[in-house]
Amino acid sequence: MDIDTYYTDHWKHIEEERIARYERMFEWRDGQAALLAPAAIEAGHRVLDFGSGPGFMALAIADIVGESGRVHGVDINARFVADATRRAEGRAHVSFHHVTGAGLPLPDAAVDRVVCKNVLEYVPDLDTTLAELRRVLAPEGRIHIMDSDWGFVVVEPWGKENVDRYFAAASVAFREPHIGRKAQGLLAKHGFDDIEVRIQAFADTQGRSLPVIRNMRTYIDAALEAGGETGLSSDEADALLAQAERAVAEGTFLFSLPQFLVTGTKP
């Protein structure tokens, strides 16, 4: 795997251990409906889930649009697409597509809504991607971005200095780790109107976010194996991960990563 394109490649090729973590992380929960709400998805809408992963959110959207609507999920990981297709068996108004480049397998103005959750931080070229998403969106259609900004992550009991060091060491996994704060300007640049920005924060004190931290540990390994300057040794990374795991058991753990919800309308 080329370390220079690792930010995308690590989504194309996912080891079984990480697949299992994503199954747990991406499973749809009722509380996630608040993240999706600004998209204003209704019955009968045609929706593109860009970066659909294992398919859980696309299937939740399919429940909203009903059989009079249509949901298309696209992803660069063939395993995700196969698993999502299996989960959608018997639901004719949901389909999943494996994509290998920037182009989408949809005609112009094919959908009424585009939703994109925690994907734009990884794409090779934001302008190319947003132009393609705008192309498939019908006039008066809405794009809804839900994404992180890793400059706002909190992990206790690490403290800010160690949080910054840990996530900087893992930054090889991101093309644009600060996409949350930049999404509004990008939508304006690509001609979207009525742009709205919301920020939804949550606090995990139970350890549900440990898989995120463990994933970052694998990214640190990738950077170290490539000979990169991470500013954090393997032993230091292991010690921080162990400290977070102990904090869960001790009831002192806190993780927060606010989600930027950015919505715009195509004129």
Salt bridges, closest charged atoms under 4 A:
ASP9 OD1 - LYS12 NZ 3.92
GLU15 OE2 - ARG18 NE 3.15
GLU16 OE2 - ARG79 NH1 2.73
GLU17 OE2 - ARG21 NH1 3.09
GLU23 OE1 - ARG87 NH2 2.46
ASP63 OD1 - ARG91 NH2 2.44
ASP83 OD2 - ARG79 NE 2.85
ASP83 OD1 - ARG86 NH2 3.80
ASP108 OD1 - ARG135 NH1 2.71
ASP112 OD1 - ARG46 NH2 3.01
ASP127 OD2 - LYS189 NZ 2.87
ASP127 OD1 - HIS190 NE2 2.93
GLU132 OE2 - ARG135 NH2 2.75
ASP149 OD2 - ARG181 NE 2.59
ASP164 OD2 - LYS160 NZ 2.81
GLU176 OE1 - LYS182 NZ 2.99
GLU196 OE1 - ARG198 NH2 2.96
ASP221 OD1 - ARG217 NH1 2.74
GLU236 OE2 - ARG165 NH2 3.12
ASP238 OD1 - ARG217 NE 2.75
GLU245 OE2 - ARG214 NE 3.19
